Amino acid sequence: MTQISYRIAADIGGTFTDIACMSSDGTLVTAKVRSTPHDYGEGILDGMHVLLARLDLPMSYFDSLLHASTIATNTILEGKGANTALVTTAGFRDVLELRRIRVPRLYEPLYAKPEPLVARRSRFEIAERLAPGGDLIVPLDTPRAKALAHELRALNIEAVAICFLHSYANPAHEDQVEAIFRDILPPDCFICTSHDVLPEVREYERTSTAVVNAYVAPVVRQYLTALERRLEKAGFAGRVFMMQSSGGLLDLEKVVSRPATVVESGPAAGVVGAARLGKAAGYPDLITFDMGGTTAKAALIQDGCLSITDDYEVGGGISMSSALAKGGGYALKLPIIDVSEVGAGGGSIVRLDAGGVIKIGPESAGAVPGPACYDQGGEKATVTDANMALGYLNPKALAAGTVIVSKARAEDAIRQALGDQAIGKETAITLLDVAYGIHSVANATMMRAVKAVSTYRGRNPRDFTMLAFGGNGGMHAAALARELNIGRVIVPVGAGVFSAVGLLFADTETGRSLALAGELGETLEARQMLTEALATIETVVRQDMKHDAALNIRRTVQLRYHGQGYELSIALDDAEVTPDMARQLRDDFIAEHQRSYGYVHDGKAIELVSVRVVGAISSNADPRIQRLARVEAAEPLAPRQAYFGPFGGLRETPVIRRDMLSETPAQGPLIIEEYEGTTVVPPDCRAWLDSFSNIVIDLDVRKEA
């Protein structure tokens, strides 16, 4: 008999660590455990042991661990990265300080941008200069490079980013300095060059990306090394892969050398899973809504394809790629799934501002002590406490009885946060009204994230289906969809741990880019230049992936109108650029420009900026879950009172399990309780189960545009 193999995935969140395990026969088993901020690897092992106990198997049965983490992001946000140095061309020491002129707050002229990740005293210059085409202007000052290496060693520098002007066109000087540094600096000092991390134009973005890569590298290396040791000690003998920001898996050796690729690792996994599931189940156009304990995230999937951007900032409040909200973080010009994120999750703390208005987050109660209803010492009201007070959550225990809760604690926290004078006889405002207000404000905050990837990109949310996941996504999705005039919500199997489930469907991939200056045209010379560039990068990608015969190649070309400062990515089907393909590239660019910006430049020249090639090895994972190993509460599900606002009122609401739905729509209100999370179906909605066991919620929305 063939032995069943198991892949396990772990996604670390601010409150919970989600674990999902898929067997080769299509059985899904999930677990949800508290995150362990003091050592996140401990939470992963806790979750793995929970699954092993359910499966009654030894650790050796797991042949791979797929991991998504916010360790790199948190390192930047908390300012806890390595003691990093920047080595750059003479005269360009202050590129990180000067940045771009943009600021994220229009009416705050004195807005202070965050301090650079590398202080000025740790930024060093070396005399050298190359022309934009790569020709030598000033030779490299080799003696200065050697002296600087000894200086950095004396300063106990832990990481070095080397970024010279125009190294994308000629990396010789960066390579020479790297070789000198590796001979002199300690072996554990991390060294990276900008042409290896980002061989593209724009000195600020390239410098910033290289610095981010160096700044997080020792922290990521230490974390992953400790995790591997923990796994090995526990008996795990498989391979470990990590989710990249672009949506592909990468083995740990490559992650350690280029850790900037995993800065947005956490949000990517769920979007990948949504794209695979949506395409298979007949929902190619999706807006994903991922609401966890600390943040809410949104992404757009069109025609089954992920939206990828490389115009991103990390550490800027609302994380998004909009050029209209830049300047508050650190530029990261690497392929990233276009995810918009706001600080509103189940654990987000509720407060009143100076004007007496309810505000949500971005502060979170986190895993410790957690929301007040967890009765673990938390006293501040959170969005989860409001949902508990509204009757949406089980008032006794969550996660099939594994997390004991207290509804009384939730109500007390809300009263304390908003003041007794706001709730009571004098104001005629009930606790339910206040809790619903908190729920609604959270929805309004999260709407910004959805609009950032849809309305602000020239897409109408009404044309999409919302796919909701995360521990809290199912409770807010229907109300949020109504506000956006979205007519259908999908809640997938394992929604509460869907980011972990998404890892199980992800491909292993690597990508490379190359700057390419010239005009897009149909002439033989223009086509040959593009063809040769694509072939060069594809060779490097195949080497990275060890020339795998089953490699799927994706190619994109970045284009812009002559004179524009930023570009759009357009897919290219083949590496051999024919006249027809050149015309198709032009037409696709014009169509995307019209869709994104609402206008086109008739007859204006279109410029090449860069090309990118991605090589992927398919996971061949079927997004249809054959069997779900369920963990249900021991006690029967009883109806309970739930409040649906001034129009829906307080109603006795049936509480059911997913498998109690069928293809025949059931009228709301309904509360669907599962081990991984809870789904709320308001009174004016209908819920049914499709062939993939997804919960489908249909809403009555306005049909006009």
Residue pairs with C-beta under 8 A, 6 or more apart in sequence:
4 23
4 24
4 25
5 23
5 24
5 61
5 63
6 21
6 22
6 23
6 24
6 55
6 57
6 61
6 62
6 63
7 21
7 22
7 62
7 63
7 64
7 65
7 66
7 504
8 19
8 20
8 21
8 48
8 51
8 62
8 64
8 65
8 66
9 19
9 20
9 21
9 22
9 65
9 66
9 67
9 68
9 269
9 500
9 501
9 502
9 503
9 504
10 17
10 18
10 19
10 44
10 47
10 48
10 65
10 66
10 67
10 68
10 500
10 503
11 17
11 18
11 67
11 68
11 69
11 266
11 269
11 270
11 497
11 499
11 500
11 503
12 35
12 40
12 43
12 44
12 68
12 69
12 70
12 71
12 266
13 35
13 266
13 292
13 293
13 294
13 471
13 499
14 35
14 70
14 292
14 293
14 294
14 295
14 345
14 347
14 364
14 366
14 367
15 34
15 35
15 292
15 293
15 294
15 345
15 346
15 347
15 364
15 365
15 366
15 367
15 370
15 471
16 32
16 33
16 34
16 35
16 292
16 293
16 367
16 471
17 32
17 33
17 34
17 35
17 36
17 40
17 43
17 44
17 46
17 47
18 30
18 31
18 32
18 47
18 496
18 497
18 499
18 500
18 676
19 30
19 31
19 32
19 33
19 44
19 47
19 48
19 50
19 51
19 497
19 500
20 28
20 29
20 30
20 31
20 494
20 497
20 500
20 501
20 503
20 504
21 28
21 29
21 30
21 51
21 55
21 62
22 28
22 501
22 504
22 621
23 29
25 626
25 627
26 622
26 624
26 625
26 626
26 627
27 626
27 627
27 628
27 629
28 493
28 494
28 501
28 625
28 627
28 628
28 629
29 51
29 54
29 55
29 629
30 51
30 494
30 496
30 497
30 500
30 501
30 629
30 675
30 676
31 47
31 50
31 51
31 54
31 497
32 47
32 399
32 402
32 471
32 496
32 497
32 675
32 676
33 43
33 46
33 47
33 50
34 43
34 46
34 367
34 368
34 370
35 43
35 366
35 367
36 42
36 43
36 46
36 367
37 366
37 367
37 368
39 226
40 69
40 71
40 223
41 223
41 226
41 227
41 230
42 230
44 65
44 67
44 227
44 230
45 230
45 231
45 234
48 59
48 62
48 234
48 236
49 234
52 58
52 59
54 629
54 631
55 61
55 629
58 235
59 234
59 235
59 236
60 235
60 236
60 237
62 236
62 238
63 238
63 239
64 238
64 239
64 240
64 241
65 231
65 236
65 238
65 239
65 240
65 241
66 241
66 242
66 243
66 249
66 503
66 504
66 506
67 227
67 240
67 241
67 242
67 243
67 503
68 242
68 243
68 265
68 266
68 268
68 269
68 499
68 500
68 503
69 223
69 242
69 262
69 265
69 266
70 265
70 266
71 219
71 220
71 223
72 216
72 219
72 220
72 259
72 260
72 262
72 263
72 265
73 263
73 264
73 265
73 266
73 314
74 80
75 81
75 215
75 216
75 219
75 220
76 117
76 212
76 215
76 216
76 263
76 314
76 315
76 330
77 314
77 315
80 219
81 117
81 159
81 215
81 216
81 218
81 219
82 158
82 159
82 190
82 214
82 215
82 216
82 217
82 218
82 219
83 122
83 155
83 156
83 157
83 158
83 159
84 117
84 118
84 122
84 157
84 158
84 159
84 160
84 161
84 211
84 214
84 215
85 118
85 122
85 123
85 124
85 152
85 155
85 157
85 159
85 160
85 161
86 93
86 96
86 118
86 122
86 123
86 124
86 160
86 161
86 163
86 207
86 210
86 211
87 124
87 125
87 126
87 148
87 160
87 161
87 162
87 163
87 177
88 95
88 123
88 124
88 125
88 126
88 162
88 163
88 164
88 165
88 207
89 125
89 126
89 128
89 129
89 164
89 165
90 125
90 126
90 127
90 128
90 129
91 125
92 125
92 165
92 203
92 207
93 120
93 123
93 124
93 125
94 120
94 123
95 203
95 204
95 207
96 116
96 117
96 118
96 123
96 204
96 207
96 208
96 211
97 116
97 120
98 204
99 113
99 204
99 208
99 327
99 331
100 204
100 326
100 327
100 331
101 327
102 323
102 326
102 327
103 111
103 113
103 327
103 328
104 111
104 316
104 317
104 325
104 326
104 327
104 328
105 111
105 328
111 327
113 327
113 328
114 315
114 328
114 329
114 330
116 211
117 211
117 212
117 215
117 330
118 161
118 211
118 215
122 155
122 157
124 148
124 151
124 152
126 140
126 141
126 144
126 145
126 148
126 164
126 177
127 138
127 140
127 141
127 144
128 138
128 139
128 140
128 141
128 164
128 173
129 136
129 137
129 138
129 165
130 136
130 137
130 164
130 165
130 166
130 167
130 169
130 170
130 173
131 137
131 166
131 169
132 166
132 169
132 517
133 166
133 169
134 166
134 169
134 170
135 170
136 170
140 173
140 176
140 177
142 176
142 180
145 176
145 177
145 180
145 181
146 180
146 184
149 180
149 181
149 183
149 184
149 185
150 184
152 160
152 181
152 185
152 189
153 184
153 185
153 186
157 185
157 189
158 188
158 189
158 190
158 218
159 189
159 190
159 191
159 192
159 214
159 215
159 217
159 218
160 181
160 185
160 189
160 190
160 191
160 192
160 214
161 192
161 194
161 207
161 210
161 211
161 213
161 214
161 215
162 174
162 177
162 178
162 181
162 191
162 192
162 193
162 194
162 210
163 174
163 193
163 194
163 203
163 206
163 207
163 210
163 211
164 173
164 174
164 177
164 194
165 203
167 173
167 174
167 193
167 194
167 195
167 199
167 206
168 194
168 195
168 198
168 199
168 200
168 201
168 206
168 514
168 515
169 515
171 193
171 195
171 196
171 199
174 193
174 194
174 195
175 193
178 191
178 193
181 189
181 191
182 191
185 191
188 218
190 214
190 217
190 218
190 221
191 214
192 210
192 213
192 214
192 217
192 257
192 258
193 210
194 206
194 207
194 209
194 210
196 258
197 206
197 209
197 210
197 213
197 258
197 260
197 334
198 205
198 206
198 209
198 210
198 333
198 334
198 513
199 513
199 514
199 515
200 206
200 333
200 513
200 514
200 515
200 609
200 610
201 515
201 517
201 609
201 610
202 333
204 331
205 331
205 333
206 333
208 330
208 331
208 332
208 333
209 260
209 331
209 332
209 333
209 334
211 330
212 260
212 263
212 314
212 330
212 332
213 258
213 259
213 260
216 259
216 260
216 263
217 256
217 259
220 255
220 256
220 259
220 262
221 256
221 259
224 240
224 242
224 252
224 255
224 256
227 240
228 240
228 252
231 240
239 251
240 251
240 252
241 249
241 250
241 251
241 252
241 508
242 249
242 250
242 251
242 252
242 255
242 262
242 265
243 249
243 250
243 262
243 265
243 266
243 268
243 269
243 272
243 503
243 506
244 250
244 261
244 262
244 265
244 268
244 509
245 261
245 262
245 263
245 264
245 265
245 268
245 334
245 335
245 336
245 337
246 261
246 268
246 308
246 334
246 335
246 336
246 337
246 509
246 511
246 614
247 268
247 271
247 272
247 306
247 308
247 337
247 506
247 509
248 506
248 507
248 508
248 509
248 510
248 511
248 614
248 616
249 503
249 506
249 507
249 508
249 509
250 261
250 262
250 508
250 509
250 510
251 508
254 510
254 544
255 261
255 262
260 332
260 334
261 334
263 314
263 332
263 334
263 336
264 312
264 314
264 319
264 336
264 337
264 339
266 499
267 290
267 297
267 299
267 337
267 339
267 341
267 499
268 336
268 337
268 339
269 499
269 500
269 502
269 503
269 506
270 288
270 290
270 297
270 469
270 470
270 498
270 499
270 502
271 288
271 290
271 299
271 301
271 306
271 337
271 339
271 502
272 306
272 337
272 502
272 503
272 505
272 506
273 492
273 498
273 499
273 501
273 502
273 503
273 504
273 505
273 506
273 623
274 286
274 288
274 299
274 301
274 467
274 469
274 492
274 498
274 502
275 286
275 301
275 304
275 305
275 306
276 502
276 505
276 621
276 623
277 283
277 467
277 492
277 505
277 623
277 692
277 694
278 284
278 285
278 286
278 301
278 304
278 465
278 467
278 490
279 304
280 622
280 623
280 624
280 692
281 490
281 623
281 624
281 690
281 691
281 692
281 694
283 465
283 467
283 490
284 301
284 302
284 303
284 304
285 301
285 302
285 303
285 463
285 464
285 465
286 300
286 301
286 464
286 465
286 466
286 467
286 490
287 298
287 299
287 300
287 301
287 450
287 453
287 454
287 461
287 464
287 465
287 466
287 467
287 486
288 297
288 298
288 299
288 300
288 301
288 466
288 467
288 468
288 469
289 296
289 297
289 298
289 446
289 450
289 466
289 467
289 468
289 469
289 470
289 473
289 476
289 477
289 480
290 296
290 297
290 298
290 299
290 468
290 469
290 470
290 473
290 498
290 499
291 297
291 344
291 345
291 346
291 446
291 468
291 470
291 471
291 472
291 473
291 475
291 476
292 345
292 346
292 470
292 471
292 472
293 345
293 346
293 347
293 364
293 366
293 367
293 384
293 471
293 472
294 343
294 345
294 347
294 348
294 364
294 366
295 341
295 342
295 343
295 344
295 345
295 362
296 341
296 342
296 344
296 345
296 445
296 446
296 449
296 470
297 339
297 340
297 341
297 342
297 449
298 339
298 340
298 341
298 446
298 449
298 450
298 452
298 453
298 454
299 306
299 307
299 337
299 338
299 339
299 340
299 453
300 307
300 338
300 453
300 454
300 457
300 459
300 464
301 307
302 459
306 337
306 338
307 337
307 338
307 453
307 457
308 335
308 336
308 337
308 338
308 556
308 569
309 321
309 335
309 336
309 337
309 338
309 569
310 333
310 334
310 335
310 336
310 569
311 321
311 323
311 333
311 566
312 319
312 321
312 331
312 332
312 333
312 334
312 336
313 319
313 321
313 326
313 327
313 328
313 329
313 330
313 331
313 332
314 329
314 330
314 332
315 328
315 329
315 330
316 325
316 326
316 327
316 328
316 329
316 330
317 328
317 329
317 343
317 362
318 325
318 340
318 341
318 342
318 343
318 448
318 449
318 452
319 329
319 339
319 340
319 341
320 339
320 340
320 341
320 449
320 452
320 453
321 336
321 338
321 340
322 452
322 456
323 566
324 456
335 511
335 612
335 614
338 453
339 453
340 448
340 449
340 450
340 452
340 453
341 449
342 361
342 362
342 445
342 446
342 448
342 449
343 361
343 362
343 363
343 364
344 360
344 361
344 362
344 383
344 442
344 445
344 446
345 361
345 364
345 383
345 470
345 472
346 371
346 382
346 383
346 384
346 387
346 471
346 472
347 364
347 365
347 366
347 370
347 371
347 382
347 383
347 384
348 360
348 361
348 362
348 363
348 364
348 365
348 382
348 383
348 442
349 360
349 361
349 363
349 364
349 365
349 380
349 381
349 382
350 358
350 359
350 360
350 380
350 381
350 382
350 383
350 385
350 386
350 414
350 417
350 418
350 438
351 358
351 359
351 417
352 358
352 359
352 417
352 418
352 419
353 359
358 418
358 437
358 438
358 441
359 441
360 383
360 438
360 441
360 442
360 445
361 445
364 382
365 371
365 372
365 378
365 380
365 382
368 376
369 376
369 377
369 378
370 376
370 378
371 378
371 382
371 384
371 385
371 388
371 410
371 413
372 378
372 379
372 380
372 381
372 382
372 385
372 409
372 410
372 412
372 413
373 384
373 385
373 388
373 393
373 405
373 406
373 407
373 409
373 410
373 413
374 403
374 405
374 406
374 409
375 404
375 405
375 406
375 409
378 413
379 413
379 416
380 413
380 417
381 410
381 413
381 414
381 416
381 417
381 418
381 438
382 413
383 438
383 439
383 442
383 472
384 393
384 410
384 472
385 409
385 410
385 411
385 413
385 414
385 435
386 410
386 414
386 434
386 435
386 436
386 438
386 439
386 442
387 393
387 435
387 439
387 472
387 475
388 395
388 405
388 407
388 410
389 407
389 410
389 411
389 414
389 431
389 432
389 435
390 432
390 435
390 436
390 439
390 642
390 643
391 640
391 641
391 642
391 643
391 653
391 671
392 475
392 642
392 671
392 678
392 680
393 405
393 475
393 678
394 405
394 633
394 655
394 673
394 678
395 405
395 407
395 640
396 404
396 405
397 403
397 404
397 405
397 633
398 405
398 678
399 675
399 676
400 631
400 632
400 633
400 675
401 633
401 634
401 635
411 431
414 423
414 431
414 434
414 435
414 438
415 423
415 431
418 434
421 427
422 429
422 434
423 429
423 430
423 431
423 434
432 643
432 650
433 646
435 643
436 643
436 644
436 645
436 646
439 476
439 479
440 479
440 645
442 476
443 476
443 479
443 480
443 483
444 483
446 476
446 480
447 480
447 483
447 484
450 461
450 480
450 484
451 461
451 484
453 459
454 460
454 461
454 464
454 484
455 461
457 596
458 595
458 596
458 597
458 598
459 595
460 705
461 484
461 485
461 486
462 484
462 485
462 486
462 487
462 701
462 705
464 486
465 486
465 487
465 488
465 489
465 490
466 477
466 480
466 481
466 484
466 486
466 488
466 489
466 490
467 489
467 490
467 491
467 492
468 474
468 476
468 477
468 489
468 490
468 491
468 495
469 491
469 492
469 495
469 496
469 498
469 499
470 495
470 496
470 498
470 499
470 677
471 496
471 676
471 677
472 677
473 491
473 495
473 677
474 491
474 495
474 496
474 672
474 677
474 678
474 679
474 680
474 695
475 677
475 678
475 679
475 680
476 680
477 489
477 491
477 679
477 697
478 489
478 680
478 681
478 682
478 685
478 697
478 699
479 680
479 682
481 487
481 488
481 489
481 697
481 699
481 701
482 682
482 699
482 701
485 701
485 702
486 699
486 701
487 698
487 699
487 701
488 696
488 697
488 698
488 699
489 696
489 697
489 699
490 694
490 695
490 696
490 697
491 672
491 679
491 694
491 695
491 697
492 498
492 501
492 692
492 694
492 695
493 501
493 625
493 628
493 658
493 692
493 693
493 694
494 500
494 501
494 625
494 628
494 676
495 674
495 676
495 677
495 679
496 674
496 675
496 676
496 677
497 676
504 619
504 621
505 619
505 621
505 623
506 619
507 552
507 616
507 617
507 618
507 619
508 545
508 616
508 617
508 619
509 614
509 615
509 616
509 617
510 541
510 544
510 545
510 614
510 615
511 541
511 612
511 613
511 614
511 615
512 537
512 540
512 541
512 544
512 612
512 613
513 537
513 610
513 611
513 612
513 613
514 533
514 536
514 537
514 610
514 611
514 612
515 609
515 610
516 529
516 530
516 533
516 608
516 609
516 610
516 611
517 607
517 608
517 609
518 526
518 529
518 530
518 607
518 608
519 526
519 562
519 605
519 606
519 607
519 608
520 526
520 530
520 557
520 559
520 582
520 585
520 586
520 589
520 605
520 606
520 607
520 608
521 527
521 582
522 579
522 582
522 583
526 582
527 577
527 578
527 579
527 582
529 608
530 557
530 577
530 582
530 608
530 611
531 575
531 576
531 577
533 611
534 555
534 572
534 575
534 577
534 611
534 613
535 575
537 611
537 612
537 613
538 553
538 555
538 575
538 613
538 615
541 551
541 553
541 613
541 614
541 615
542 548
542 551
542 615
544 615
545 551
545 615
545 617
548 615
548 617
550 617
550 618
551 615
551 616
551 617
552 615
552 616
552 617
552 618
553 575
553 613
553 614
553 615
553 616
554 571
554 613
554 614
554 615
554 616
555 571
555 572
555 573
555 574
555 575
555 611
555 612
555 613
555 614
556 569
556 570
556 571
556 572
556 611
556 612
556 614
557 569
557 570
557 572
557 585
557 608
557 610
557 611
557 612
558 567
558 568
558 569
558 570
558 608
558 609
558 610
558 611
558 612
559 567
559 568
559 570
559 585
559 589
559 606
559 607
559 608
559 609
560 566
560 567
560 568
560 606
560 607
560 609
561 593
561 601
561 604
561 605
561 606
561 607
562 604
562 605
562 606
562 607
564 607
567 609
567 610
568 589
568 592
568 593
568 596
569 612
570 585
570 588
570 589
570 592
571 588
572 581
572 585
573 581
574 581
577 585
586 606
589 606
590 600
593 599
593 600
594 600
623 692
624 692
625 692
625 693
628 693
630 675
631 675
632 657
632 675
633 673
637 655
637 656
637 657
637 673
638 655
639 652
639 653
639 654
639 655
640 652
640 653
640 655
640 671
641 650
641 651
641 652
641 653
642 650
642 651
642 653
642 669
642 671
642 680
643 649
643 650
643 651
644 650
644 651
644 669
644 682
644 683
648 669
648 682
648 683
648 684
651 669
651 683
653 669
653 670
653 671
654 669
654 670
654 671
655 670
655 671
655 672
655 673
656 670
656 671
656 672
656 673
657 672
657 673
657 674
658 672
658 674
658 689
658 693
658 695
661 672
661 687
661 688
661 689
661 695
662 688
662 689
663 688
663 689
663 690
664 688
665 686
665 687
665 688
665 698
666 681
666 686
666 687
666 688
667 686
668 681
668 682
668 683
668 684
668 685
668 686
668 687
669 680
669 681
669 682
669 683
670 680
670 681
670 687
671 678
671 679
671 680
671 681
672 678
672 679
672 680
672 681
672 687
672 695
679 687
679 695
679 697
681 687
681 697
684 699
684 700
685 697
685 698
685 699
685 700
686 697
686 698
687 695
687 696
687 697
687 698
688 695
688 696
688 698
689 695
689 696
690 696
